[in-house]
Amino acid sequence: MPSVDVIVGNPVLNIAVFGVFVLFTLAVVVRTGRGNRTAADYYTGGQVFTGGQNGIALAGDYLSAAAFLGVAGQVAVFGYDGVMFAIGSLMGWVVALLFVAEPLRNTGRYTMGDVLSYRMRARPVRAAAAASTLLVSLFYLVAQVAGAGGLIALLVGIPGEDRVGQSVVIAAVGAVMLSYVLIGGMRGTTWVQILKAGLLIVAGVVMSAWVLGRYAFNLSDLLGDAVEANPAGPALLTPGLEYGHTEMSKIDFMSLGLAGFLGPASLPHILMRFYTVPDARAARRSLVWAIWLVGAFFGLVIVIGFGAAALVSPEAILAAPGGSNAAAPLLAYRLGGELLLGLVAAIAFATILAVVAGLTITASASFAHDVYANLIKRGRAEPAREVRIARWTAVMVGVLAIGGGILANGQNVAVLIGVAFAVAASANFPALIYTVFWRRFNTTGALASMWGGMGTALVLVVLSPEVSGSPTSMLPGLDFAWFPLANPGIVSLPVSFVLGAVGTWIGGHRDPDAARTHAEMEVRALTGANVVPTATPAPGGASNTFDG
């Protein structure tokens, strides 16, 4: 087996291909971002995208470093357990289609806070929604930036032990990402998402067909070689290689699956995409497109992962910069040499850039719209000033993401995304479901569910083995891992649901208009009647009006 340094290929050619690709996507951002004059332009792209276009962009938002680099690495190293992670994440889109997409589009304007505050006291609920959005976006951003750092380190040949060199690379990634956001807004980012989703799927088709072609399209032979190359042998194709060592690890896998199942319906940057289309029907069509595209791509990534296991070997993958995240790029080099490696790495990097740009827009929009415009200015903010606040927030979020990406460098991004899913689902999913479907749900319940779920998930993450207590932790020199699970979802999600119910029972007498505003919201959520929001507060403190 060649050494990792040889497998990296020609750094000059890799960077040249990568540079051309980034310049091209930046040109797209500049051209499409010229019309960003209002808050609606910056946050939602003017709601001009069709269901098909937004569906491709949704798939692009989700097909990130976790989907391409992380899942391929999980499959290559851990086989069956990595496949189950991919399938569980796909099923989460069905939850979003059935329960979230249309009600969210019909009752909101820019952010999740618009929906949650529709029938609640606006100020405290918007504060909780903004805090949740910023926290989840940061978790997700850290994973993406860390994946990008490992990828570029592989391209330029920076060894895994060179933490300073990889930190510089991560900072450069963050700077390019910020340029996407500040110049293009949601419109420019959406077109980059559409472009890179198409290219990513084409790259997946080419690599998976190339792998299968080497085995005469006999999947059984491919799996046989993957088993022979893996030190675990036949255990690669059975459950438990990563999560089956102990009973606790099995519970951890269940927790990861639960987070992956409910995460897509809770991620702020996914939820915000429903506002870029003109109506709820287009939002539903967007999700149908996204489900087909994401499902097809995960099938391709599974083939790519087993191809990397058979043709590269887990030892070479784990020894490369970025660890298991390097499986797909290393396979590209093995199949097509330096040119294919450069193309695949450039597409993967553009994938990461587009995703982090969407996340940064979501975080900045939530702060500018929910906190600045509606809490500080009480709905009387100047649109131009609101957009400036959003851009400054994007810069601060980007700086924090770079710092977190440096700490998380070398972690498997799929696992980090699983943690982000758990925090998002714990903070947002119970509150969204209760708001739309439970008549008695009130402000006290919403605050208890959101702050309690978010706080529980965050504390458990900090006390988990992902942060300290093992050689693969973010802080390997420290040990305060008192919580035994890497993913907190199996604990924090039930806690959030229970706290929402208990808070509603305790605070029922404080929201006498809760039943009436729920009836108004139900009509709007299900029919789309009078979906044009205004800045005039509705009964109960919401920032939307209902004229039905």
C-alpha positions as CSV (number, residue, x, y, z in Angstrom):
1,M,0.0,0.0,0.0
2,P,1.4,3.4,-1.0
3,S,2.1,5.9,1.7
4,V,-0.4,8.7,2.4
5,D,2.0,11.3,1.1
6,V,2.0,9.5,-2.3
7,I,-1.7,9.1,-2.3
8,V,-2.3,12.8,-1.9
9,G,-1.1,13.4,-5.4
10,N,0.3,16.6,-6.9
11,P,-0.5,19.5,-4.5
12,V,0.0,22.1,-7.3
13,L,-2.5,20.5,-9.7
14,N,-4.9,19.9,-6.8
15,I,-4.9,23.5,-5.7
16,A,-5.1,24.7,-9.3
17,V,-8.3,22.7,-9.9
18,F,-9.6,23.8,-6.6
19,G,-8.8,27.4,-7.3
20,V,-10.6,27.5,-10.7
21,F,-13.7,25.9,-9.1
22,V,-13.8,28.4,-6.2
23,L,-13.3,31.4,-8.6
24,F,-16.1,30.1,-10.8
25,T,-18.5,29.8,-7.8
26,L,-17.5,33.2,-6.5
27,A,-18.4,34.7,-9.9
28,V,-21.8,33.1,-9.7
29,V,-22.3,34.5,-6.2
30,V,-21.2,38.0,-7.3
31,R,-23.5,37.9,-10.4
32,T,-26.6,36.6,-8.6
33,G,-26.1,38.7,-5.4
34,R,-26.4,42.1,-7.1
35,G,-30.1,42.3,-6.4
36,N,-29.8,42.0,-2.6
37,R,-31.4,45.3,-1.7
38,T,-34.0,44.4,0.9
39,A,-34.2,42.0,3.9
40,A,-36.4,39.7,1.9
41,D,-33.7,39.5,-0.9
42,Y,-30.9,38.8,1.6
43,Y,-32.8,36.3,3.7
44,T,-35.0,34.4,1.2
45,G,-33.7,35.4,-2.3
46,G,-37.0,37.3,-2.9
47,Q,-39.0,34.0,-2.8
48,V,-38.5,33.5,-6.6
49,F,-37.3,29.9,-6.7
50,T,-39.5,27.1,-8.0
51,G,-40.1,23.9,-6.1
52,G,-37.7,22.0,-8.2
53,Q,-34.9,24.6,-7.9
54,N,-35.4,24.8,-4.2
55,G,-35.5,21.1,-3.9
56,I,-32.1,20.8,-5.5
57,A,-30.8,23.5,-3.2
58,L,-32.3,21.7,-0.2
59,A,-30.5,18.6,-1.3
60,G,-27.3,20.7,-1.7
61,D,-27.8,22.1,1.8
62,Y,-28.0,18.6,3.2
63,L,-25.4,16.9,1.0
64,S,-22.6,18.4,3.0
65,A,-19.3,17.2,4.4
66,A,-21.2,14.8,6.6
67,A,-23.0,13.2,3.7
68,F,-20.0,12.9,1.3
69,L,-16.9,12.8,3.4
70,G,-18.2,11.7,6.7
71,V,-20.6,8.9,5.7
72,A,-18.2,7.6,3.1
73,G,-15.6,7.4,5.8
74,Q,-17.9,5.7,8.2
75,V,-18.9,3.1,5.7
76,A,-15.2,2.5,4.7
77,V,-14.0,2.0,8.2
78,F,-17.1,0.7,10.0
79,G,-19.2,-0.8,7.2
80,Y,-22.8,-1.7,8.3
81,D,-22.9,0.9,11.1
82,G,-22.0,3.6,8.6
83,V,-24.8,2.4,6.2
84,M,-27.4,2.6,9.0
85,F,-26.3,6.2,9.7
86,A,-27.0,7.1,6.1
87,I,-30.4,5.4,6.0
88,G,-31.5,7.0,9.3
89,S,-30.6,10.5,8.1
90,L,-32.6,9.9,4.9
91,M,-35.8,8.9,6.8
92,G,-35.7,12.3,8.6
93,W,-36.7,14.0,5.4
94,V,-40.0,12.1,5.5
95,V,-40.8,13.6,8.9
96,A,-40.0,17.1,7.5
97,L,-42.3,16.4,4.5
98,L,-45.3,15.2,6.6
99,F,-45.2,17.5,9.6
100,V,-43.1,20.6,9.1
101,A,-42.8,22.0,5.5
102,E,-46.2,23.3,4.7
103,P,-47.2,24.7,8.1
104,L,-43.9,26.4,8.4
105,R,-44.1,28.0,5.0
106,N,-47.7,29.2,5.6
107,T,-47.2,30.7,9.1
108,G,-43.7,32.2,8.9
109,R,-41.8,34.9,7.1
110,Y,-38.0,34.6,7.5
111,T,-37.2,32.5,10.5
112,M,-38.4,29.7,12.8
113,G,-39.0,32.5,15.4
114,D,-41.8,33.8,13.2
115,V,-43.7,30.5,13.5
116,L,-43.1,29.9,17.2
117,S,-44.1,33.5,18.1
118,Y,-47.3,33.4,16.1
119,R,-49.5,32.3,19.0
120,M,-47.0,33.0,21.9
121,R,-45.6,36.0,23.6
122,A,-43.2,37.1,20.9
123,R,-40.3,38.5,22.8
124,P,-39.2,35.6,25.0
125,V,-40.0,33.0,22.3
126,R,-38.1,34.9,19.7
127,A,-35.1,35.1,22.1
128,A,-35.2,31.3,22.6
129,A,-35.6,30.7,18.8
130,A,-32.6,32.9,18.1
131,A,-30.5,31.3,20.7
132,S,-31.4,27.8,19.3
133,T,-30.6,28.8,15.8
134,L,-27.3,30.3,16.6
135,L,-26.2,27.4,18.7
136,V,-27.3,24.7,16.2
137,S,-25.7,26.7,13.3
138,L,-22.4,26.9,15.2
139,F,-22.4,23.2,15.9
140,Y,-23.1,22.4,12.3
141,L,-20.6,25.0,11.1
142,V,-17.8,23.6,13.3
143,A,-18.3,20.2,11.6
144,Q,-18.3,21.6,8.1
145,V,-15.2,23.8,8.7
146,A,-13.3,21.0,10.3
147,G,-14.1,18.7,7.3
148,A,-13.0,21.4,4.9
149,G,-9.7,21.8,6.8
150,G,-9.0,18.1,6.6
151,L,-9.8,18.1,2.9
152,I,-7.5,21.0,2.0
153,A,-4.8,19.6,4.2
154,L,-5.0,16.4,2.2
155,L,-4.8,18.4,-1.1
156,V,-1.7,20.4,-0.2
157,G,0.0,17.6,1.7
158,I,-0.1,19.0,5.2
159,P,0.5,16.1,7.6
160,G,-2.1,15.3,10.3
161,E,0.3,16.1,13.1
162,D,0.9,19.7,11.8
163,R,-1.9,21.4,13.8
164,V,-0.6,24.9,13.0
165,G,-0.7,24.3,9.2
166,Q,-4.1,22.8,9.4
167,S,-5.4,25.7,11.6
168,V,-4.2,28.2,8.9
169,V,-6.1,26.2,6.3
170,I,-9.3,26.2,8.4
171,A,-9.0,30.0,8.8
172,A,-8.7,30.4,5.0
173,V,-11.7,28.2,4.5
174,G,-13.7,30.5,6.9
175,A,-12.6,33.6,5.0
176,V,-13.8,32.2,1.6
177,M,-17.1,31.1,3.2
178,L,-17.7,34.6,4.6
179,S,-17.2,36.1,1.1
180,Y,-20.1,33.9,-0.2
181,V,-22.4,35.1,2.5
182,L,-21.6,38.8,2.5
183,I,-21.7,39.1,-1.3
184,G,-24.4,36.7,-2.4
185,G,-26.9,36.5,0.4
186,M,-29.5,33.8,0.1
187,R,-30.0,34.2,-3.7
188,G,-26.3,33.7,-4.5
189,T,-25.9,30.9,-2.0
190,T,-29.0,29.1,-3.5
191,W,-27.6,29.1,-7.0
192,V,-24.3,27.8,-5.7
193,Q,-26.2,25.1,-3.9
194,I,-28.0,24.1,-7.1
195,L,-24.7,24.1,-9.0
196,K,-22.8,22.1,-6.5
197,A,-25.6,19.6,-5.8
198,G,-25.7,18.7,-9.5
199,L,-21.9,18.4,-9.7
200,L,-21.8,16.4,-6.4
201,I,-24.4,13.9,-7.7
202,V,-22.5,13.6,-11.0
203,A,-19.2,13.0,-9.1
204,G,-21.0,10.3,-7.0
205,V,-22.4,8.6,-10.1
206,V,-18.9,8.6,-11.8
207,M,-17.0,7.3,-8.8
208,S,-19.6,4.6,-7.8
209,A,-19.9,3.4,-11.5
210,W,-16.1,3.4,-11.7
211,V,-15.8,1.3,-8.5
212,L,-18.5,-1.1,-9.6
213,G,-16.9,-1.3,-13.1
214,R,-13.7,-2.6,-11.6
215,Y,-15.8,-5.5,-10.2
216,A,-17.9,-6.1,-13.4
217,F,-20.8,-4.5,-11.5
218,N,-20.8,-7.4,-9.1
219,L,-21.6,-5.8,-5.6
220,S,-20.8,-9.1,-3.9
221,D,-17.2,-9.1,-5.2
222,L,-16.8,-5.5,-4.0
223,L,-18.0,-6.3,-0.5
224,G,-15.8,-9.4,-0.4
225,D,-12.7,-7.3,-1.1
226,A,-13.8,-4.7,1.4
227,V,-14.0,-7.5,4.0
228,E,-10.6,-8.8,3.2
229,A,-9.0,-5.3,3.4
230,N,-10.6,-4.6,6.8
231,P,-8.9,-5.9,9.9
232,A,-12.3,-6.7,11.4
233,G,-13.0,-9.1,8.5
234,P,-16.6,-10.2,8.1
235,A,-17.7,-8.0,11.0
236,L,-17.6,-5.2,8.5
237,L,-20.9,-6.3,7.1
238,T,-22.6,-7.0,10.5
239,P,-24.0,-4.5,13.1
240,G,-21.8,-3.4,15.9
241,L,-18.3,-2.8,14.5
242,E,-18.4,0.8,15.8
243,Y,-21.3,0.7,18.3
244,G,-21.6,-2.9,19.3
245,H,-18.7,-3.3,21.7
246,T,-20.8,-2.7,24.8
247,E,-24.4,-2.2,25.8
248,M,-23.7,1.5,26.2
249,S,-22.4,1.8,22.7
250,K,-25.6,0.2,21.4
251,I,-27.6,2.8,23.2
252,D,-25.3,5.4,21.7
253,F,-26.1,4.2,18.2
254,M,-29.9,4.4,19.0
255,S,-29.3,7.9,20.2
256,L,-27.5,8.8,17.0
257,G,-30.3,7.2,14.9
258,L,-33.0,9.2,16.8
259,A,-31.1,12.4,16.3
260,G,-30.6,11.6,12.6
261,F,-34.3,10.8,12.2
262,L,-35.6,14.0,13.7
263,G,-32.7,16.3,12.9
264,P,-33.6,17.3,9.3
265,A,-37.0,18.6,10.4
266,S,-35.3,20.7,13.0
267,L,-32.2,22.2,11.4
268,P,-32.6,26.0,11.1
269,H,-30.9,26.3,7.7
270,I,-33.2,23.6,6.3
271,L,-36.3,25.2,7.8
272,M,-35.3,28.6,6.3
273,R,-35.3,27.1,2.8
274,F,-39.0,26.8,2.9
275,Y,-39.3,30.6,2.8
276,T,-37.4,30.9,-0.5
277,V,-40.4,29.6,-2.5
278,P,-43.7,31.4,-3.2
279,D,-46.2,29.1,-1.5
280,A,-46.6,25.9,0.5
281,R,-47.2,23.8,-2.5
282,A,-43.8,24.7,-3.8
283,A,-42.4,23.9,-0.3
284,R,-43.9,20.5,-0.4
285,R,-42.6,19.9,-4.0
286,S,-39.1,21.0,-2.8
287,L,-39.0,18.3,-0.2
288,V,-40.1,15.6,-2.6
289,W,-37.3,16.6,-4.9
290,A,-34.9,16.7,-2.0
291,I,-35.9,13.2,-0.7
292,W,-35.3,11.6,-4.1
293,L,-32.0,13.3,-4.6
294,V,-30.7,12.7,-1.1
295,G,-31.8,9.1,-1.2
296,A,-30.1,8.5,-4.5
297,F,-26.9,10.2,-3.4
298,F,-26.7,8.2,-0.1
299,G,-26.9,5.0,-2.3
300,L,-23.9,6.2,-4.3
301,V,-22.0,7.2,-1.1
302,I,-22.4,3.7,0.3
303,V,-20.9,2.2,-2.8
304,I,-18.1,4.8,-2.6
305,G,-17.4,3.9,1.1
306,F,-17.1,0.2,0.4
307,G,-15.0,1.0,-2.6
308,A,-12.6,3.0,-0.4
309,A,-12.5,0.1,2.1
310,A,-11.6,-2.3,-0.7
311,L,-9.2,-0.2,-2.8
312,V,-7.6,2.1,-0.3
313,S,-7.8,0.2,3.1
314,P,-9.0,1.5,6.5
315,E,-5.4,1.9,7.7
316,A,-4.4,4.3,4.9
317,I,-7.7,6.2,5.3
318,L,-7.2,6.7,9.1
319,A,-3.6,7.7,8.7
320,A,-4.4,10.5,6.2
321,P,-5.0,14.1,7.1
322,G,-8.6,14.4,8.2
323,G,-8.8,10.7,9.2
324,S,-11.9,8.9,8.0
325,N,-13.1,12.0,6.2
326,A,-10.3,11.4,3.6
327,A,-11.9,8.1,2.3
328,A,-13.6,9.6,-0.7
329,P,-10.7,11.8,-1.9
330,L,-8.3,8.9,-1.5
331,L,-10.5,6.7,-3.5
332,A,-10.8,9.3,-6.2
333,Y,-7.0,9.4,-6.5
334,R,-6.8,5.6,-6.6
335,L,-9.4,5.5,-9.4
336,G,-8.4,8.4,-11.6
337,G,-5.2,9.9,-10.4
338,E,-4.4,13.5,-9.6
339,L,-7.0,15.0,-11.9
340,L,-10.0,13.1,-10.5
341,L,-8.7,13.7,-7.0
342,G,-8.6,17.5,-7.7
343,L,-12.0,17.5,-9.2
344,V,-13.7,15.5,-6.4
345,A,-11.9,17.5,-3.7
346,A,-12.9,20.8,-5.4
347,I,-16.5,19.7,-5.6
348,A,-16.5,18.5,-2.0
349,F,-15.0,21.8,-0.9
350,A,-17.6,23.8,-2.9
351,T,-20.2,21.6,-1.1
352,I,-18.8,22.6,2.3
353,L,-18.5,26.3,1.3
354,A,-22.1,26.4,0.1
355,V,-23.4,24.6,3.2
356,V,-21.5,26.8,5.6
357,A,-22.7,29.9,3.7
358,G,-26.3,28.8,4.1
359,L,-25.8,28.1,7.8
360,T,-24.2,31.5,8.3
361,I,-27.0,33.3,6.6
362,T,-29.5,31.4,8.8
363,A,-27.7,32.4,12.0
364,S,-27.2,36.0,11.0
365,A,-30.9,36.3,9.8
366,S,-32.1,34.9,13.1
367,F,-30.1,37.4,15.1
368,A,-30.9,40.4,12.9
369,H,-34.6,39.6,12.4
370,D,-35.6,38.0,15.7
371,V,-33.3,39.8,18.2
372,Y,-32.4,43.1,16.6
373,A,-35.5,43.9,14.5
374,N,-38.2,42.4,16.8
375,L,-36.8,42.4,20.3
376,I,-34.5,45.5,20.3
377,K,-36.3,47.6,17.7
378,R,-39.8,46.1,18.5
379,G,-40.6,45.6,14.8
380,R,-39.6,49.1,13.7
381,A,-36.1,48.4,12.3
382,E,-35.0,49.9,9.0
383,P,-34.6,47.1,6.5
384,A,-31.2,48.4,5.3
385,R,-29.9,48.6,8.9
386,E,-31.3,45.1,9.6
387,V,-29.3,43.7,6.7
388,R,-26.1,45.4,7.9
389,I,-26.6,43.8,11.3
390,A,-27.1,40.5,9.6
391,R,-23.8,40.9,7.8
392,W,-21.9,41.8,10.9
393,T,-23.4,38.8,12.7
394,A,-22.3,36.6,9.8
395,V,-18.7,37.8,10.4
396,M,-18.9,37.0,14.2
397,V,-20.4,33.6,13.5
398,G,-17.7,32.9,11.0
399,V,-15.0,33.7,13.5
400,L,-16.5,31.4,16.1
401,A,-16.9,28.6,13.5
402,I,-13.2,28.9,12.6
403,G,-12.2,28.6,16.2
404,G,-14.5,25.6,16.7
405,G,-13.3,24.0,13.5
406,I,-9.7,24.2,14.7
407,L,-10.7,22.4,18.0
408,A,-12.7,19.7,16.1
409,N,-10.1,19.1,13.4
410,G,-9.7,15.4,12.8
411,Q,-13.1,14.3,14.2
412,N,-15.4,12.4,11.9
413,V,-17.7,15.1,10.5
414,A,-20.7,12.6,10.3
415,V,-20.4,12.1,14.1
416,L,-20.2,15.8,14.7
417,I,-23.2,16.4,12.5
418,G,-25.1,13.8,14.5
419,V,-24.4,15.9,17.6
420,A,-25.7,19.0,15.8
421,F,-28.8,17.0,14.9
422,A,-29.4,16.1,18.5
423,V,-29.1,19.7,19.7
424,A,-31.4,20.9,16.9
425,A,-34.0,18.2,17.5
426,S,-34.0,18.7,21.3
427,A,-34.3,22.5,21.0
428,N,-36.7,22.9,18.0
429,F,-38.6,19.7,17.1
430,P,-40.9,19.4,20.2
431,A,-41.7,23.1,20.2
432,L,-42.5,23.1,16.4
433,I,-44.8,20.0,16.7
434,Y,-46.5,21.3,19.8
435,T,-47.0,24.8,18.3
436,V,-48.7,23.5,15.1
437,F,-50.7,20.5,16.4
438,W,-51.4,21.1,20.2
439,R,-54.2,23.6,20.9
440,R,-53.2,24.1,24.6
441,F,-49.5,24.7,24.0
442,N,-48.5,28.1,25.4
443,T,-45.5,30.4,25.9
444,T,-44.4,28.7,29.2
445,G,-44.4,25.3,27.5
446,A,-42.5,26.6,24.5
447,L,-39.8,28.3,26.6
448,A,-39.5,25.2,28.9
449,S,-39.2,22.9,25.9
450,M,-36.7,25.0,23.9
451,W,-34.4,26.2,26.7
452,G,-34.7,22.9,28.6
453,G,-34.0,20.7,25.5
454,M,-31.2,23.0,24.3
455,G,-29.6,23.2,27.7
456,T,-29.8,19.5,28.4
457,A,-28.3,18.6,25.0
458,L,-25.5,21.2,25.3
459,V,-24.5,20.1,28.8
460,L,-24.5,16.4,27.8
461,V,-22.4,17.2,24.7
462,V,-19.8,19.1,26.8
463,L,-19.7,16.2,29.3
464,S,-19.5,13.5,26.5
465,P,-16.5,11.6,25.2
466,E,-16.6,13.7,22.0
467,V,-15.2,16.6,24.0
468,S,-12.8,15.0,26.5
469,G,-11.7,11.8,28.0
470,S,-10.2,9.9,25.0
471,P,-7.4,10.2,22.5
472,T,-9.9,11.1,19.7
473,S,-11.7,13.8,21.7
474,M,-11.6,17.5,20.9
475,L,-9.7,18.1,24.1
476,P,-7.7,14.8,24.5
477,G,-5.6,16.2,27.4
478,L,-8.6,16.7,29.7
479,D,-11.2,14.3,31.1
480,F,-14.5,15.5,32.3
481,A,-16.6,13.0,30.3
482,W,-19.2,12.2,32.9
483,F,-21.9,11.4,30.4
484,P,-21.1,8.1,28.7
485,L,-22.8,8.7,25.3
486,A,-21.3,10.6,22.4
487,N,-24.8,11.6,21.2
488,P,-27.3,13.1,23.8
489,G,-30.4,12.7,21.7
490,I,-31.9,9.7,23.4
491,V,-32.0,11.7,26.7
492,S,-32.4,15.3,25.6
493,L,-35.3,14.7,23.1
494,P,-37.6,13.1,25.7
495,V,-36.7,15.7,28.2
496,S,-37.7,18.5,25.8
497,F,-41.0,16.9,25.0
498,V,-41.8,16.4,28.7
499,L,-40.7,19.9,29.7
500,G,-43.0,21.3,26.9
501,A,-46.0,19.4,28.3
502,V,-45.2,20.3,32.0
503,G,-44.6,23.9,31.1
504,T,-47.9,24.1,29.3
505,W,-49.7,22.6,32.2
506,I,-48.1,25.0,34.7
507,G,-48.5,28.1,32.5
508,G,-52.0,27.4,31.1
509,H,-53.7,30.3,33.0
510,R,-51.2,32.8,31.6
511,D,-52.2,32.5,27.9
512,P,-56.0,32.9,27.8
513,D,-56.0,33.5,24.1
514,A,-53.9,30.3,23.3
515,A,-56.9,28.3,22.0
516,R,-58.1,31.1,19.7
517,T,-54.7,31.9,18.3
518,H,-54.2,28.2,17.7
519,A,-57.4,28.1,15.6
520,E,-56.2,31.0,13.6
521,M,-52.8,29.4,13.1
522,E,-54.3,26.0,12.2
523,V,-56.3,27.6,9.4
524,R,-53.3,29.4,8.0
525,A,-51.0,26.4,8.4
526,L,-53.3,24.0,6.6
527,T,-54.8,26.2,4.0
528,G,-52.3,29.0,3.3
529,A,-55.0,31.6,3.8
530,N,-53.6,35.2,4.2
531,V,-50.0,34.0,4.2
532,V,-48.5,37.5,3.6
533,P,-47.1,38.5,7.0
534,T,-46.9,42.0,8.2
535,A,-45.1,43.8,11.1
536,T,-48.4,44.4,13.0
537,P,-48.5,42.3,16.2
538,A,-51.3,39.8,16.3
539,P,-53.1,38.7,19.4
540,G,-50.8,37.0,21.9
541,G,-47.8,39.1,20.8
542,A,-47.1,37.5,17.4
543,S,-45.6,39.5,14.6
544,N,-48.0,38.2,11.9
545,T,-51.6,39.1,11.3
546,F,-54.6,36.9,10.5
547,D,-57.6,38.4,8.7
548,G,-59.7,35.2,8.3
